Amino acid sequence: MIFIDIQEVISTLDEDWRKEAQAVAKKLSEAQSATERKAIIGDHEDLWRQLKAKLAAFGHDKCWYCETFSYRSDNSVDHFRPKSRVYEDRSHPGYWWLAFSAANYRFACTYCNSRRHDVGGTSGGKHDHFPLVDGSARAADPYTPLSVENPLLLDPCWKSDVAAFWFDETGEVSVNPSFKAVDENAEEKVQASRHFYHLDQVALVEARRRVYLKVRRLCDQADDSFLSWKKTKDHSAKMAFREAMNAIARMRDRTAEHSAVAHCAIRGLRHSSISASLSYDSVA
């Protein structure tokens, strides 16, 4: 997961889209029943689909939750807070007032957005789930601020939430130790997000493992070349070191698949590898 500035996304929306979304939102607020609201939402689904390409571009064509490209597709626009119903609270009408709010949209792959069972025995997918920390209030209407809620699902549009995930050489998801000092529910939130975003799907875990191991291999190559260069002053060793450093930089770039994993690998190796230390300390 990498941070997506949703306010930056919103700032790029066409005025015509804004006006139409506001008009539909007004219709929803004036609806007399849940059935009428459902019909209004269904009649205007194309509005959020119009933003699919824009949302994808802001995430470099990666799912905002799991950082994969196409192999976990069909990609879609996910309503972070479900628009029609909430699985954890069957009496809740769904966050219908956010159905046409771009601030509630996330670009998601099929595995993260839809309930699925994987051939490896795992299951997950967000669907209509939106669990909260035990004891948290839930906003049930547009007059209650969303700030009363303490969601269990980590959100790519909050930088602090993105920092909660940690990855190691196994490819599995765990809690960033630093996040535990920030949020007393850190462990619970990471576990819930791992399940509902289906981050433990076998192919995804293997893809993350390969990224971590590739970073380690590149760091080893860069370190060996660096030591050879310092010892022999051989220009080819210097170039090999520089090329390996560039390869490491490309893996941690935001446009790369599973760049957050690469960042974790670099951070984990920085005390034993000069190239990882240099890469971690670099600005870009």
Short mmCIF file of the C-alpha atoms (twelve columns), coordinates in Angstrom:
data_MODEL
# 
_entry.id   MODEL 
# 
loop_
_atom_site.group_PDB 
_atom_site.id 
_atom_site.type_symbol 
_atom_site.label_atom_id 
_atom_site.label_alt_id 
_atom_site.label_comp_id 
_atom_site.label_asym_id 
_atom_site.label_seq_id 
_atom_site.Cartn_x 
_atom_site.Cartn_y 
_atom_site.Cartn_z 
_atom_site.pdbx_PDB_model_num 
ATOM 1   C CA . MET A 1   0.000   0.000   0.000   1 
ATOM 2   C CA . ILE A 2   1.267   3.462   -0.885  1 
ATOM 3   C CA . PHE A 3   -0.179  6.825   0.123   1 
ATOM 4   C CA . ILE A 4   -2.704  8.405   -2.263  1 
ATOM 5   C CA . ASP A 5   -3.601  12.042  -1.619  1 
ATOM 6   C CA . ILE A 6   -7.349  11.930  -2.214  1 
ATOM 7   C CA . GLN A 7   -7.604  15.703  -1.924  1 
ATOM 8   C CA . GLU A 8   -5.231  16.033  -4.863  1 
ATOM 9   C CA . VAL A 9   -7.448  13.631  -6.814  1 
ATOM 10  C CA . ILE A 10  -10.523 15.700  -5.980  1 
ATOM 11  C CA . SER A 11  -8.811  18.917  -7.063  1 
ATOM 12  C CA . THR A 12  -8.484  17.558  -10.618 1 
ATOM 13  C CA . LEU A 13  -12.178 16.712  -11.110 1 
ATOM 14  C CA . ASP A 14  -14.049 18.427  -13.925 1 
ATOM 15  C CA . GLU A 15  -16.596 21.032  -12.884 1 
ATOM 16  C CA . ASP A 16  -19.293 19.267  -14.887 1 
ATOM 17  C CA . TRP A 17  -18.666 16.041  -12.948 1 
ATOM 18  C CA . ARG A 18  -18.823 17.906  -9.648  1 
ATOM 19  C CA . LYS A 19  -22.117 19.546  -10.527 1 
ATOM 20  C CA . GLU A 20  -23.713 16.294  -11.640 1 
ATOM 21  C CA . ALA A 21  -22.504 14.474  -8.534  1 
ATOM 22  C CA . GLN A 22  -23.883 17.237  -6.323  1 
ATOM 23  C CA . ALA A 23  -27.226 17.100  -8.110  1 
ATOM 24  C CA . VAL A 24  -27.502 13.341  -7.608  1 
ATOM 25  C CA . ALA A 25  -26.454 13.678  -3.967  1 
ATOM 26  C CA . LYS A 26  -29.261 16.199  -3.503  1 
ATOM 27  C CA . LYS A 27  -31.759 13.725  -4.988  1 
ATOM 28  C CA . LEU A 28  -30.532 11.112  -2.520  1 
ATOM 29  C CA . SER A 29  -30.990 13.450  0.424   1 
ATOM 30  C CA . GLU A 30  -34.558 14.162  -0.664  1 
ATOM 31  C CA . ALA A 31  -35.487 10.496  -1.236  1 
ATOM 32  C CA . GLN A 32  -38.310 9.212   0.950   1 
ATOM 33  C CA . SER A 33  -37.215 5.603   1.291   1 
ATOM 34  C CA . ALA A 34  -34.302 3.188   1.038   1 
ATOM 35  C CA . THR A 35  -35.875 1.744   -2.102  1 
ATOM 36  C CA . GLU A 36  -35.909 5.167   -3.744  1 
ATOM 37  C CA . ARG A 37  -32.298 5.798   -2.751  1 
ATOM 38  C CA . LYS A 38  -31.236 2.423   -4.166  1 
ATOM 39  C CA . ALA A 39  -32.869 3.281   -7.489  1 
ATOM 40  C CA . ILE A 40  -31.167 6.670   -7.656  1 
ATOM 41  C CA . ILE A 41  -27.763 5.125   -6.957  1 
ATOM 42  C CA . GLY A 42  -28.329 2.396   -9.545  1 
ATOM 43  C CA . ASP A 43  -29.385 4.890   -12.196 1 
ATOM 44  C CA . HIS A 44  -26.188 6.910   -11.801 1 
ATOM 45  C CA . GLU A 45  -23.478 4.251   -11.371 1 
ATOM 46  C CA . ASP A 46  -21.690 5.587   -14.432 1 
ATOM 47  C CA . LEU A 47  -20.675 8.672   -12.457 1 
ATOM 48  C CA . TRP A 48  -18.067 6.893   -10.356 1 
ATOM 49  C CA . ARG A 49  -17.051 4.691   -13.273 1 
ATOM 50  C CA . GLN A 50  -16.135 7.849   -15.173 1 
ATOM 51  C CA . LEU A 51  -13.373 8.411   -12.611 1 
ATOM 52  C CA . LYS A 52  -11.844 4.936   -12.906 1 
ATOM 53  C CA . ALA A 53  -9.023  5.984   -15.252 1 
ATOM 54  C CA . LYS A 54  -8.209  9.044   -13.145 1 
ATOM 55  C CA . LEU A 55  -8.084  7.031   -9.927  1 
ATOM 56  C CA . ALA A 56  -5.929  4.396   -11.612 1 
ATOM 57  C CA . ALA A 57  -3.484  7.031   -12.841 1 
ATOM 58  C CA . PHE A 58  -3.008  8.498   -9.362  1 
ATOM 59  C CA . GLY A 59  -2.014  5.053   -8.124  1 
ATOM 60  C CA . HIS A 60  0.243   4.386   -11.146 1 
ATOM 61  C CA . ASP A 61  -2.267  1.786   -12.384 1 
ATOM 62  C CA . LYS A 62  -1.851  -0.258  -9.211  1 
ATOM 63  C CA . CYS A 63  -4.578  -1.336  -6.822  1 
ATOM 64  C CA . TRP A 64  -4.542  1.179   -3.976  1 
ATOM 65  C CA . TYR A 65  -4.799  -1.589  -1.385  1 
ATOM 66  C CA . CYS A 66  -2.367  -4.287  -2.549  1 
ATOM 67  C CA . GLU A 67  -0.144  -2.511  -5.130  1 
ATOM 68  C CA . THR A 68  -0.659  -5.047  -7.900  1 
ATOM 69  C CA . PHE A 69  -1.125  -4.355  -11.589 1 
ATOM 70  C CA . SER A 70  -3.372  -6.471  -13.805 1 
ATOM 71  C CA . TYR A 71  -3.160  -10.050 -12.567 1 
ATOM 72  C CA . ARG A 72  -5.577  -9.379  -9.678  1 
ATOM 73  C CA . SER A 73  -8.017  -7.489  -11.964 1 
ATOM 74  C CA . ASP A 74  -10.898 -6.666  -12.925 1 
ATOM 75  C CA . ASN A 75  -10.060 -3.307  -11.398 1 
ATOM 76  C CA . SER A 76  -12.939 -1.174  -10.192 1 
ATOM 77  C CA . VAL A 77  -13.908 1.884   -8.180  1 
ATOM 78  C CA . ASP A 78  -14.451 0.803   -4.588  1 
ATOM 79  C CA . HIS A 79  -16.587 2.766   -2.139  1 
ATOM 80  C CA . PHE A 80  -14.382 2.728   0.959   1 
ATOM 81  C CA . ARG A 81  -17.486 3.095   3.117   1 
ATOM 82  C CA . PRO A 82  -20.092 0.814   1.481   1 
ATOM 83  C CA . LYS A 83  -22.853 2.753   -0.248  1 
ATOM 84  C CA . SER A 84  -25.841 0.400   0.166   1 
ATOM 85  C CA . ARG A 85  -25.360 -1.726  3.266   1 
ATOM 86  C CA . VAL A 86  -22.827 -2.614  5.956   1 
ATOM 87  C CA . TYR A 87  -22.245 -6.298  6.622   1 
ATOM 88  C CA . GLU A 88  -21.262 -5.735  10.257  1 
ATOM 89  C CA . ASP A 89  -24.442 -3.748  11.024  1 
ATOM 90  C CA . ARG A 90  -27.500 -5.085  9.216   1 
ATOM 91  C CA . SER A 91  -29.630 -2.196  10.511  1 
ATOM 92  C CA . HIS A 92  -27.330 0.367   8.887   1 
ATOM 93  C CA . PRO A 93  -28.632 1.875   5.596   1 
ATOM 94  C CA . GLY A 94  -25.162 2.023   4.089   1 
ATOM 95  C CA . TYR A 95  -23.244 5.240   3.578   1 
ATOM 96  C CA . TRP A 96  -25.603 6.316   0.799   1 
ATOM 97  C CA . TRP A 97  -24.729 9.997   1.253   1 
ATOM 98  C CA . LEU A 98  -21.154 9.164   0.193   1 
ATOM 99  C CA . ALA A 99  -22.156 7.240   -2.950  1 
ATOM 100 C CA . PHE A 100 -21.205 10.180  -5.160  1 
ATOM 101 C CA . SER A 101 -18.434 11.632  -3.015  1 
ATOM 102 C CA . ALA A 102 -15.063 11.218  -4.715  1 
ATOM 103 C CA . ALA A 103 -13.445 11.332  -1.274  1 
ATOM 104 C CA . ASN A 104 -14.946 7.875   -0.680  1 
ATOM 105 C CA . TYR A 105 -13.553 6.292   -3.867  1 
ATOM 106 C CA . ARG A 106 -10.589 3.922   -3.993  1 
ATOM 107 C CA . PHE A 107 -9.129  2.092   -7.015  1 
ATOM 108 C CA . ALA A 108 -9.220  -1.616  -6.218  1 
ATOM 109 C CA . CYS A 109 -8.497  -4.968  -7.825  1 
ATOM 110 C CA . THR A 110 -10.983 -7.828  -7.838  1 
ATOM 111 C CA . TYR A 111 -9.345  -9.697  -4.959  1 
ATOM 112 C CA . CYS A 112 -9.361  -6.652  -2.683  1 
ATOM 113 C CA . ASN A 113 -12.824 -5.432  -3.657  1 
ATOM 114 C CA . SER A 114 -14.877 -8.658  -4.041  1 
ATOM 115 C CA . ARG A 115 -15.392 -11.655 -1.789  1 
ATOM 116 C CA . ARG A 116 -13.386 -14.570 -3.176  1 
ATOM 117 C CA . HIS A 117 -11.968 -17.928 -2.146  1 
ATOM 118 C CA . ASP A 118 -8.453  -18.592 -3.380  1 
ATOM 119 C CA . VAL A 119 -7.118  -21.950 -4.586  1 
ATOM 120 C CA . GLY A 120 -4.568  -21.731 -1.779  1 
ATOM 121 C CA . GLY A 121 -7.300  -21.921 0.839   1 
ATOM 122 C CA . THR A 122 -7.442  -18.234 1.731   1 
ATOM 123 C CA . SER A 123 -10.509 -16.034 1.421   1 
ATOM 124 C CA . GLY A 124 -11.143 -12.331 1.579   1 
ATOM 125 C CA . GLY A 125 -12.336 -9.281  -0.268  1 
ATOM 126 C CA . LYS A 126 -13.887 -6.109  1.087   1 
ATOM 127 C CA . HIS A 127 -17.332 -6.174  -0.573  1 
ATOM 128 C CA . ASP A 128 -19.847 -4.613  1.895   1 
ATOM 129 C CA . HIS A 129 -17.624 -5.024  4.931   1 
ATOM 130 C CA . PHE A 130 -16.657 -2.003  6.998   1 
ATOM 131 C CA . PRO A 131 -15.760 -3.172  10.512  1 
ATOM 132 C CA . LEU A 132 -15.022 -0.747  13.327  1 
ATOM 133 C CA . VAL A 133 -12.973 -1.097  16.496  1 
ATOM 134 C CA . ASP A 134 -15.146 -2.458  19.298  1 
ATOM 135 C CA . GLY A 135 -16.916 0.391   21.073  1 
ATOM 136 C CA . SER A 136 -16.593 2.826   18.170  1 
ATOM 137 C CA . ALA A 137 -19.648 4.814   17.144  1 
ATOM 138 C CA . ARG A 138 -20.825 4.444   13.542  1 
ATOM 139 C CA . ALA A 139 -22.097 7.330   11.431  1 
ATOM 140 C CA . ALA A 140 -25.630 6.411   10.348  1 
ATOM 141 C CA . ASP A 141 -26.592 9.576   8.495   1 
ATOM 142 C CA . PRO A 142 -25.014 12.576  6.731   1 
ATOM 143 C CA . TYR A 143 -25.345 14.704  9.874   1 
ATOM 144 C CA . THR A 144 -22.930 12.615  11.919  1 
ATOM 145 C CA . PRO A 145 -19.240 13.361  11.283  1 
ATOM 146 C CA . LEU A 146 -17.204 10.419  10.052  1 
ATOM 147 C CA . SER A 147 -14.597 11.321  12.650  1 
ATOM 148 C CA . VAL A 148 -16.685 9.515   15.295  1 
ATOM 149 C CA . GLU A 149 -15.683 6.236   13.647  1 
ATOM 150 C CA . ASN A 150 -12.545 4.232   14.309  1 
ATOM 151 C CA . PRO A 151 -12.344 1.909   11.270  1 
ATOM 152 C CA . LEU A 152 -10.492 -1.382  11.434  1 
ATOM 153 C CA . LEU A 153 -9.668  -1.169  7.729   1 
ATOM 154 C CA . LEU A 154 -6.493  0.748   6.969   1 
ATOM 155 C CA . ASP A 155 -6.951  3.426   4.318   1 
ATOM 156 C CA . PRO A 156 -4.388  4.265   1.587   1 
ATOM 157 C CA . CYS A 157 -5.563  7.882   1.766   1 
ATOM 158 C CA . TRP A 158 -4.082  8.302   5.243   1 
ATOM 159 C CA . LYS A 159 -0.288  8.386   5.418   1 
ATOM 160 C CA . SER A 160 -0.266  7.016   8.968   1 
ATOM 161 C CA . ASP A 161 -2.365  4.018   7.892   1 
ATOM 162 C CA . VAL A 162 0.000   3.216   5.025   1 
ATOM 163 C CA . ALA A 163 2.889   3.144   7.486   1 
ATOM 164 C CA . ALA A 164 1.149   0.434   9.537   1 
ATOM 165 C CA . PHE A 165 2.081   -2.402  7.166   1 
ATOM 166 C CA . TRP A 166 5.370   -4.258  7.375   1 
ATOM 167 C CA . PHE A 167 6.743   -6.870  4.983   1 
ATOM 168 C CA . ASP A 168 9.678   -9.249  5.380   1 
ATOM 169 C CA . GLU A 169 11.412  -11.934 3.317   1 
ATOM 170 C CA . THR A 170 8.414   -14.289 3.644   1 
ATOM 171 C CA . GLY A 171 6.116   -11.881 1.787   1 
ATOM 172 C CA . GLU A 172 3.607   -11.974 4.626   1 
ATOM 173 C CA . VAL A 173 1.935   -8.886  6.108   1 
ATOM 174 C CA . SER A 174 2.753   -7.874  9.668   1 
ATOM 175 C CA . VAL A 175 2.591   -4.749  11.834  1 
ATOM 176 C CA . ASN A 176 5.204   -2.044  11.577  1 
ATOM 177 C CA . PRO A 177 6.613   -1.910  15.139  1 
ATOM 178 C CA . SER A 178 6.581   1.901   15.003  1 
ATOM 179 C CA . PHE A 179 2.838   1.912   14.294  1 
ATOM 180 C CA . LYS A 180 2.133   0.121   17.564  1 
ATOM 181 C CA . ALA A 181 3.229   3.262   19.404  1 
ATOM 182 C CA . VAL A 182 0.840   5.369   17.300  1 
ATOM 183 C CA . ASP A 183 -2.317  3.233   17.506  1 
ATOM 184 C CA . GLU A 184 -3.292  0.907   20.343  1 
ATOM 185 C CA . ASN A 185 -5.381  -1.120  17.862  1 
ATOM 186 C CA . ALA A 186 -2.485  -1.534  15.426  1 
ATOM 187 C CA . GLU A 187 -2.391  -5.331  15.484  1 
ATOM 188 C CA . GLU A 188 -6.154  -5.663  15.085  1 
ATOM 189 C CA . LYS A 189 -6.253  -3.185  12.199  1 
ATOM 190 C CA . VAL A 190 -3.464  -4.877  10.261  1 
ATOM 191 C CA . GLN A 191 -5.054  -8.294  10.768  1 
ATOM 192 C CA . ALA A 192 -8.480  -7.049  9.623   1 
ATOM 193 C CA . SER A 193 -7.004  -5.300  6.605   1 
ATOM 194 C CA . ARG A 194 -4.990  -8.375  5.672   1 
ATOM 195 C CA . HIS A 195 -8.182  -10.433 5.649   1 
ATOM 196 C CA . PHE A 196 -10.663 -8.036  4.037   1 
ATOM 197 C CA . TYR A 197 -8.224  -6.862  1.345   1 
ATOM 198 C CA . HIS A 198 -7.197  -10.507 0.834   1 
ATOM 199 C CA . LEU A 199 -3.534  -9.609  1.284   1 
ATOM 200 C CA . ASP A 200 -2.708  -13.191 2.237   1 
ATOM 201 C CA . GLN A 201 -3.712  -14.594 -1.166  1 
ATOM 202 C CA . VAL A 202 -1.025  -17.134 -2.082  1 
ATOM 203 C CA . ALA A 203 0.045   -15.592 -5.399  1 
ATOM 204 C CA . LEU A 204 0.244   -12.142 -3.842  1 
ATOM 205 C CA . VAL A 205 2.373   -13.323 -0.917  1 
ATOM 206 C CA . GLU A 206 4.722   -15.045 -3.371  1 
ATOM 207 C CA . ALA A 207 4.979   -11.890 -5.500  1 
ATOM 208 C CA . ARG A 208 5.941   -9.838  -2.449  1 
ATOM 209 C CA . ARG A 209 8.473   -12.481 -1.390  1 
ATOM 210 C CA . ARG A 210 10.137  -12.293 -4.816  1 
ATOM 211 C CA . VAL A 211 10.372  -8.512  -4.589  1 
ATOM 212 C CA . TYR A 212 12.014  -8.682  -1.167  1 
ATOM 213 C CA . LEU A 213 14.520  -11.319 -2.292  1 
ATOM 214 C CA . LYS A 214 15.331  -9.391  -5.470  1 
ATOM 215 C CA . VAL A 215 16.120  -6.280  -3.427  1 
ATOM 216 C CA . ARG A 216 18.378  -8.348  -1.177  1 
ATOM 217 C CA . ARG A 217 20.143  -9.846  -4.213  1 
ATOM 218 C CA . LEU A 218 20.664  -6.397  -5.751  1 
ATOM 219 C CA . CYS A 219 22.027  -5.076  -2.466  1 
ATOM 220 C CA . ASP A 220 24.477  -7.981  -2.294  1 
ATOM 221 C CA . GLN A 221 25.595  -7.281  -5.865  1 
ATOM 222 C CA . ALA A 222 25.983  -3.579  -5.160  1 
ATOM 223 C CA . ASP A 223 27.927  -4.235  -1.953  1 
ATOM 224 C CA . ASP A 224 30.287  -6.687  -3.684  1 
ATOM 225 C CA . SER A 225 30.889  -4.265  -6.541  1 
ATOM 226 C CA . PHE A 226 31.469  -1.401  -4.123  1 
ATOM 227 C CA . LEU A 227 34.086  -3.353  -2.169  1 
ATOM 228 C CA . SER A 228 35.785  -4.442  -5.387  1 
ATOM 229 C CA . TRP A 229 35.852  -0.863  -6.645  1 
ATOM 230 C CA . LYS A 230 37.366  0.442   -3.395  1 
ATOM 231 C CA . LYS A 231 39.987  -2.305  -3.436  1 
ATOM 232 C CA . THR A 232 40.975  -2.354  -7.106  1 
ATOM 233 C CA . LYS A 233 39.783  1.060   -8.377  1 
ATOM 234 C CA . ASP A 234 38.449  -0.876  -11.358 1 
ATOM 235 C CA . HIS A 235 36.054  1.270   -13.386 1 
ATOM 236 C CA . SER A 236 33.857  -1.688  -14.367 1 
ATOM 237 C CA . ALA A 237 33.262  -2.473  -10.670 1 
ATOM 238 C CA . LYS A 238 32.253  1.127   -10.084 1 
ATOM 239 C CA . MET A 239 29.780  0.960   -12.963 1 
ATOM 240 C CA . ALA A 240 28.370  -2.340  -11.674 1 
ATOM 241 C CA . PHE A 241 27.805  -0.693  -8.294  1 
ATOM 242 C CA . ARG A 242 26.054  2.309   -9.870  1 
ATOM 243 C CA . GLU A 243 23.855  0.100   -12.040 1 
ATOM 244 C CA . ALA A 244 22.797  -2.029  -9.078  1 
ATOM 245 C CA . MET A 245 21.968  1.106   -7.096  1 
ATOM 246 C CA . ASN A 246 19.791  2.335   -9.965  1 
ATOM 247 C CA . ALA A 247 18.005  -1.027  -10.081 1 
ATOM 248 C CA . ILE A 248 17.289  -0.780  -6.352  1 
ATOM 249 C CA . ALA A 249 15.942  2.741   -6.840  1 
ATOM 250 C CA . ARG A 250 13.604  1.547   -9.582  1 
ATOM 251 C CA . MET A 251 12.176  -1.129  -7.291  1 
ATOM 252 C CA . ARG A 252 11.350  1.342   -4.537  1 
ATOM 253 C CA . ASP A 253 9.894   3.901   -6.951  1 
ATOM 254 C CA . ARG A 254 6.153   4.555   -6.411  1 
ATOM 255 C CA . THR A 255 5.415   3.390   -9.951  1 
ATOM 256 C CA . ALA A 256 6.841   -0.089  -9.304  1 
ATOM 257 C CA . GLU A 257 4.675   -3.022  -8.279  1 
ATOM 258 C CA . HIS A 258 4.956   -3.685  -4.525  1 
ATOM 259 C CA . SER A 259 7.216   -0.681  -3.972  1 
ATOM 260 C CA . ALA A 260 6.248   -0.688  -0.281  1 
ATOM 261 C CA . VAL A 261 7.779   -4.161  0.026   1 
ATOM 262 C CA . ALA A 262 10.983  -2.935  -1.591  1 
ATOM 263 C CA . HIS A 263 11.073  -0.042  0.864   1 
ATOM 264 C CA . CYS A 264 10.680  -2.447  3.804   1 
ATOM 265 C CA . ALA A 265 13.465  -4.636  2.420   1 
ATOM 266 C CA . ILE A 266 15.812  -1.665  2.088   1 
ATOM 267 C CA . ARG A 267 14.953  -0.481  5.577   1 
ATOM 268 C CA . GLY A 268 15.523  -3.943  7.026   1 
ATOM 269 C CA . LEU A 269 18.886  -4.362  5.316   1 
ATOM 270 C CA . ARG A 270 20.253  -0.868  5.888   1 
ATOM 271 C CA . HIS A 271 22.345  -1.787  8.983   1 
ATOM 272 C CA . SER A 272 24.166  -4.636  7.224   1 
ATOM 273 C CA . SER A 273 24.382  -3.327  3.657   1 
ATOM 274 C CA . ILE A 274 26.112  -0.125  2.516   1 
ATOM 275 C CA . SER A 275 23.978  -0.011  -0.638  1 
ATOM 276 C CA . ALA A 276 20.734  -0.434  1.324   1 
ATOM 277 C CA . SER A 277 21.850  2.279   3.736   1 
ATOM 278 C CA . LEU A 278 22.639  4.668   0.872   1 
ATOM 279 C CA . SER A 279 19.361  3.849   -0.858  1 
ATOM 280 C CA . TYR A 280 17.330  4.310   2.310   1 
ATOM 281 C CA . ASP A 281 18.939  7.670   3.060   1 
ATOM 282 C CA . SER A 282 18.439  9.004   -0.459  1 
ATOM 283 C CA . VAL A 283 15.643  11.488  -1.083  1 
ATOM 284 C CA . ALA A 284 14.407  9.907   -4.347  1 
# 
